Amino acid sequence: MKQLLVLLFLVSSMACFGQNKDALKDVSSVTFYGIDFTRAKVYGAKEGPMQFKYTFDDINKLFITEPKKYDIGKRLGVNVEVTSLEAVNDANKTINPDEIMTTNSGYTLDEEQIEDVIKTLPILSQEEKTGLVMIAMLLNKADARATYQIVFFNTKTREILYSAPTNGKARGFGLRNYWAGSVHSAMKKLD
Protein backbone atom coordinates (compact mmCIF):
# COMPACT_ATOMS: atom_id res chain seq x y z
CA MET A 1 0.00 0.00 0.00
CA LYS A 2 2.79 2.41 0.93
CA GLN A 3 4.57 1.74 -2.35
CA LEU A 4 1.34 2.43 -4.22
CA LEU A 5 1.03 5.78 -2.45
CA VAL A 6 4.61 6.69 -3.38
CA LEU A 7 3.94 5.69 -7.00
CA LEU A 8 0.75 7.78 -7.09
CA PHE A 9 2.69 10.72 -5.63
CA LEU A 10 5.38 10.45 -8.28
CA VAL A 11 2.86 10.27 -11.12
CA SER A 12 0.86 13.21 -9.76
CA SER A 13 4.05 15.21 -9.25
CA MET A 14 4.97 14.71 -12.88
CA ALA A 15 1.57 16.03 -13.88
CA CYS A 16 1.78 19.00 -11.52
CA PHE A 17 5.22 19.96 -12.66
CA GLY A 18 4.57 19.75 -16.36
CA GLN A 19 7.58 21.78 -17.36
CA ASN A 20 9.31 20.37 -20.36
CA LYS A 21 12.98 19.52 -20.06
CA ASP A 22 13.41 21.57 -23.25
CA ALA A 23 13.34 24.61 -20.95
CA LEU A 24 16.89 23.60 -19.99
CA LYS A 25 18.29 23.38 -23.53
CA ASP A 26 19.85 26.86 -23.32
CA VAL A 27 21.30 26.30 -19.85
CA SER A 28 25.07 26.03 -20.16
CA SER A 29 25.88 25.87 -16.45
CA VAL A 30 24.20 25.89 -13.07
CA THR A 31 24.95 26.78 -9.48
CA PHE A 32 24.14 23.78 -7.32
CA TYR A 33 22.89 24.65 -3.84
CA GLY A 34 22.68 21.18 -2.29
CA ILE A 35 19.70 19.62 -0.53
CA ASP A 36 17.09 21.74 1.20
CA PHE A 37 15.65 19.78 4.13
CA THR A 38 13.46 22.59 5.50
CA ARG A 39 10.20 20.83 4.59
CA ALA A 40 11.45 17.26 4.99
CA LYS A 41 9.69 14.84 7.31
CA VAL A 42 11.02 11.61 8.80
CA TYR A 43 8.76 8.58 9.15
CA GLY A 44 9.39 5.46 11.22
CA ALA A 45 12.89 6.23 12.50
CA LYS A 46 14.09 5.56 16.04
CA GLU A 47 16.66 8.37 15.98
CA GLY A 48 15.63 11.70 17.43
CA PRO A 49 14.86 14.90 15.51
CA MET A 50 18.04 16.68 16.65
CA GLN A 51 20.14 13.83 15.26
CA PHE A 52 18.46 14.34 11.90
CA LYS A 53 18.92 18.10 11.98
CA TYR A 54 22.69 17.69 12.39
CA THR A 55 22.81 14.87 9.85
CA PHE A 56 21.25 17.04 7.14
CA ASP A 57 24.31 19.32 7.20
CA ASP A 58 26.64 16.31 7.09
CA ILE A 59 24.83 14.90 4.05
CA ASN A 60 25.24 18.20 2.18
CA LYS A 61 28.97 18.23 2.96
CA LEU A 62 29.33 15.08 0.85
CA PHE A 63 28.85 17.17 -2.30
CA ILE A 64 32.15 18.87 -1.37
CA THR A 65 34.08 16.01 0.26
CA GLU A 66 33.04 13.28 -2.21
CA PRO A 67 32.42 15.20 -5.45
CA LYS A 68 32.94 12.24 -7.79
CA LYS A 69 30.38 10.07 -6.01
CA TYR A 70 27.84 12.88 -5.59
CA ASP A 71 28.25 14.52 -9.02
CA ILE A 72 24.70 15.67 -9.73
CA GLY A 73 25.80 17.62 -12.81
CA LYS A 74 27.10 14.48 -14.46
CA ARG A 75 23.86 12.66 -13.64
CA LEU A 76 21.72 15.44 -15.11
CA GLY A 77 24.01 16.22 -18.04
CA VAL A 78 24.64 19.84 -16.99
CA ASN A 79 27.81 21.68 -16.04
CA VAL A 80 27.82 22.56 -12.34
CA GLU A 81 29.87 25.75 -12.37
CA VAL A 82 29.73 26.21 -8.60
CA THR A 83 28.55 24.13 -5.66
CA SER A 84 27.42 26.62 -3.04
CA LEU A 85 25.92 25.12 0.11
CA GLU A 86 25.60 28.33 2.12
CA ALA A 87 21.97 29.00 1.20
CA VAL A 88 20.70 25.52 2.08
CA ASN A 89 22.88 25.38 5.19
CA ASP A 90 21.38 28.68 6.38
CA ALA A 91 17.87 27.51 5.52
CA ASN A 92 18.37 24.13 7.18
CA LYS A 93 19.48 25.85 10.41
CA THR A 94 15.92 27.20 10.73
CA ILE A 95 14.39 23.71 10.92
CA ASN A 96 12.28 23.23 14.03
CA PRO A 97 13.22 19.78 15.43
CA ASP A 98 9.69 19.42 16.83
CA GLU A 99 8.35 19.36 13.25
CA ILE A 100 10.74 16.84 11.68
CA MET A 101 8.98 13.60 12.63
CA THR A 102 5.69 12.50 11.06
CA THR A 103 3.22 9.65 11.36
CA ASN A 104 2.12 10.19 7.75
CA SER A 105 3.91 7.72 5.47
CA GLY A 106 2.39 9.44 2.43
CA TYR A 107 3.77 12.91 3.22
CA THR A 108 4.74 14.95 0.17
CA LEU A 109 5.01 18.55 -0.99
CA ASP A 110 2.66 20.15 -3.46
CA GLU A 111 3.65 22.58 -6.21
CA GLU A 112 2.95 25.64 -4.06
CA GLN A 113 5.13 24.36 -1.22
CA ILE A 114 8.00 23.66 -3.61
CA GLU A 115 7.67 27.15 -5.08
CA ASP A 116 7.79 28.54 -1.53
CA VAL A 117 11.02 26.64 -0.79
CA ILE A 118 12.61 28.22 -3.87
CA LYS A 119 11.32 31.72 -3.02
CA THR A 120 12.61 31.56 0.56
CA LEU A 121 16.02 30.04 -0.21
CA PRO A 122 18.46 32.67 1.14
CA ILE A 123 20.54 33.28 -2.00
CA LEU A 124 22.46 36.53 -1.68
CA SER A 125 23.50 37.02 -5.30
CA GLN A 126 21.13 39.08 -7.43
CA GLU A 127 22.83 37.86 -10.58
CA GLU A 128 20.56 36.08 -13.02
CA LYS A 129 21.75 32.48 -13.23
CA THR A 130 20.27 29.02 -13.24
CA GLY A 131 20.14 27.41 -9.83
CA LEU A 132 19.71 23.75 -9.02
CA VAL A 133 18.55 22.37 -5.70
CA MET A 134 17.28 19.05 -4.39
CA ILE A 135 14.35 19.39 -2.03
CA ALA A 136 14.00 16.54 0.45
CA MET A 137 10.43 15.50 1.14
CA LEU A 138 10.02 12.21 3.01
CA LEU A 139 12.70 10.08 4.63
CA ASN A 140 10.76 6.85 5.17
CA LYS A 141 12.71 4.46 7.41
CA ALA A 142 9.96 1.82 7.23
CA ASP A 143 10.39 1.56 3.44
CA ALA A 144 14.13 2.42 3.47
CA ARG A 145 13.41 5.09 0.85
CA ALA A 146 13.48 8.86 0.55
CA THR A 147 11.73 11.16 -1.91
CA TYR A 148 13.22 14.31 -3.42
CA GLN A 149 12.30 16.99 -5.93
CA ILE A 150 14.99 18.18 -8.37
CA VAL A 151 14.41 21.86 -9.18
CA PHE A 152 16.09 24.12 -11.74
CA PHE A 153 15.23 27.79 -11.22
CA ASN A 154 16.15 31.35 -12.15
CA THR A 155 18.16 32.68 -9.19
CA LYS A 156 16.97 36.26 -9.70
CA THR A 157 13.24 35.80 -10.36
CA ARG A 158 12.95 32.43 -8.56
CA GLU A 159 10.90 31.12 -11.47
CA ILE A 160 10.99 27.32 -11.64
CA LEU A 161 12.35 26.28 -15.02
CA TYR A 162 12.08 22.54 -14.54
CA SER A 163 11.11 20.29 -11.67
CA ALA A 164 11.00 16.51 -11.37
CA PRO A 165 10.51 14.00 -8.57
CA THR A 166 12.97 11.26 -7.77
CA ASN A 167 13.45 8.79 -4.96
CA GLY A 168 16.20 6.58 -3.69
CA LYS A 169 16.75 3.52 -1.56
CA ALA A 170 18.46 4.26 1.73
CA ARG A 171 21.43 2.10 2.68
CA GLY A 172 24.64 2.29 4.65
CA PHE A 173 25.87 2.21 8.23
CA GLY A 174 25.19 5.15 10.49
CA LEU A 175 22.55 7.84 10.14
CA ARG A 176 24.43 10.05 7.66
CA ASN A 177 25.54 7.21 5.39
CA TYR A 178 22.12 5.55 5.46
CA TRP A 179 20.28 8.62 4.18
CA ALA A 180 23.18 9.72 1.95
CA GLY A 181 22.66 6.33 0.31
CA SER A 182 19.16 7.48 -0.65
CA VAL A 183 20.61 10.65 -2.20
CA HIS A 184 23.12 8.65 -4.22
CA SER A 185 20.44 6.17 -5.30
CA ALA A 186 18.05 8.98 -6.28
CA MET A 187 20.80 10.69 -8.30
CA LYS A 188 21.54 7.45 -10.17
CA LYS A 189 17.94 7.49 -11.42
CA LEU A 190 18.56 10.86 -13.07
CA ASP A 191 20.80 9.41 -15.81
C-alpha positions in Angstrom: 0.0 0.0 0.0 2.8 2.4 0.9 4.6 1.7 -2.4 1.3 2.4 -4.2 1.0 5.8 -2.4 4.6 6.7 -3.4 3.9 5.7 -7.0 0.7 7.8 -7.1 2.7 10.7 -5.6 5.4 10.4 -8.3 2.9 10.3 -11.1 0.9 13.2 -9.8 4.1 15.2 -9.3 5.0 14.7 -12.9 1.6 16.0 -13.9 1.8 19.0 -11.5 5.2 20.0 -12.7 4.6 19.8 -16.4 7.6 21.8 -17.4 9.3 20.4 -20.4 13.0 19.5 -20.1 13.4 21.6 -23.3 13.3 24.6 -20.9 16.9 23.6 -20.0 18.3 23.4 -23.5 19.9 26.9 -23.3 21.3 26.3 -19.9 25.1 26.0 -20.2 25.9 25.9 -16.5 24.2 25.9 -13.1 24.9 26.8 -9.5 24.1 23.8 -7.3 22.9 24.6 -3.8 22.7 21.2 -2.3 19.7 19.6 -0.5 17.1 21.7 1.2 15.7 19.8 4.1 13.5 22.6 5.5 10.2 20.8 4.6 11.4 17.3 5.0 9.7 14.8 7.3 11.0 11.6 8.8 8.8 8.6 9.2 9.4 5.5 11.2 12.9 6.2 12.5 14.1 5.6 16.0 16.7 8.4 16.0 15.6 11.7 17.4 14.9 14.9 15.5 18.0 16.7 16.6 20.1 13.8 15.3 18.5 14.3 11.9 18.9 18.1 12.0 22.7 17.7 12.4 22.8 14.9 9.9 21.2 17.0 7.1 24.3 19.3 7.2 26.6 16.3 7.1 24.8 14.9 4.0 25.2 18.2 2.2 29.0 18.2 3.0 29.3 15.1 0.9 28.9 17.2 -2.3 32.1 18.9 -1.4 34.1 16.0 0.3 33.0 13.3 -2.2 32.4 15.2 -5.5 32.9 12.2 -7.8 30.4 10.1 -6.0 27.8 12.9 -5.6 28.2 14.5 -9.0 24.7 15.7 -9.7 25.8 17.6 -12.8 27.1 14.5 -14.5 23.9 12.7 -13.6 21.7 15.4 -15.1 24.0 16.2 -18.0 24.6 19.8 -17.0 27.8 21.7 -16.0 27.8 22.6 -12.3 29.9 25.7 -12.4 29.7 26.2 -8.6 28.6 24.1 -5.7 27.4 26.6 -3.0 25.9 25.1 0.1 25.6 28.3 2.1 22.0 29.0 1.2 20.7 25.5 2.1 22.9 25.4 5.2 21.4 28.7 6.4 17.9 27.5 5.5 18.4 24.1 7.2 19.5 25.9 10.4 15.9 27.2 10.7 14.4 23.7 10.9 12.3 23.2 14.0 13.2 19.8 15.4 9.7 19.4 16.8 8.4 19.4 13.3 10.7 16.8 11.7 9.0 13.6 12.6 5.7 12.5 11.1 3.2 9.7 11.4 2.1 10.2 7.7 3.9 7.7 5.5 2.4 9.4 2.4 3.8 12.9 3.2 4.7 15.0 0.2 5.0 18.6 -1.0 2.7 20.1 -3.5 3.7 22.6 -6.2 2.9 25.6 -4.1 5.1 24.4 -1.2 8.0 23.7 -3.6 7.7 27.1 -5.1 7.8 28.5 -1.5 11.0 26.6 -0.8 12.6 28.2 -3.9 11.3 31.7 -3.0 12.6 31.6 0.6 16.0 30.0 -0.2 18.5 32.7 1.1 20.5 33.3 -2.0 22.5 36.5 -1.7 23.5 37.0 -5.3 21.1 39.1 -7.4 22.8 37.9 -10.6 20.6 36.1 -13.0 21.7 32.5 -13.2 20.3 29.0 -13.2 20.1 27.4 -9.8 19.7 23.8 -9.0 18.5 22.4 -5.7 17.3 19.0 -4.4 14.3 19.4 -2.0 14.0 16.5 0.5 10.4 15.5 1.1 10.0 12.2 3.0 12.7 10.1 4.6 10.8 6.8 5.2 12.7 4.5 7.4 10.0 1.8 7.2 10.4 1.6 3.4 14.1 2.4 3.5 13.4 5.1 0.9 13.5 8.9 0.5 11.7 11.2 -1.9 13.2 14.3 -3.4 12.3 17.0 -5.9 15.0 18.2 -8.4 14.4 21.9 -9.2 16.1 24.1 -11.7 15.2 27.8 -11.2 16.2 31.3 -12.1 18.2 32.7 -9.2 17.0 36.3 -9.7 13.2 35.8 -10.4 12.9 32.4 -8.6 10.9 31.1 -11.5 11.0 27.3 -11.6 12.4 26.3 -15.0 12.1 22.5 -14.5 11.1 20.3 -11.7 11.0 16.5 -11.4 10.5 14.0 -8.6 13.0 11.3 -7.8 13.5 8.8 -5.0 16.2 6.6 -3.7 16.7 3.5 -1.6 18.5 4.3 1.7 21.4 2.1 2.7 24.6 2.3 4.6 25.9 2.2 8.2 25.2 5.2 10.5 22.5 7.8 10.1 24.4 10.0 7.7 25.5 7.2 5.4 22.1 5.5 5.5 20.3 8.6 4.2 23.2 9.7 2.0 22.7 6.3 0.3 19.2 7.5 -0.7 20.6 10.6 -2.2 23.1 8.7 -4.2 20.4 6.2 -5.3 18.1 9.0 -6.3 20.8 10.7 -8.3 21.5 7.4 -10.2 17.9 7.5 -11.4 18.6 10.9 -13.1 20.8 9.4 -15.8 
